[in-house]
Amino acid sequence: MKNLLKLLVARRLSATPIGMIALGVGWLIARRRKQRRAEPQTSRSRRRMPAHR
């Protein structure tokens, strides 16, 4: 149901230039949030080695 609502809102917003801007801004914000959530997991798995010993 939630996905259907998202689809309907996106279709309605995409019909206007201001709506397209709003969709673009929302997409960028969601993308940044997703990247920030993924960062701690990737930084834990990688161990840094010293440059020289």
Order of alpha helices (4+ residues) and beta strands (2+ residues): alpha-alpha
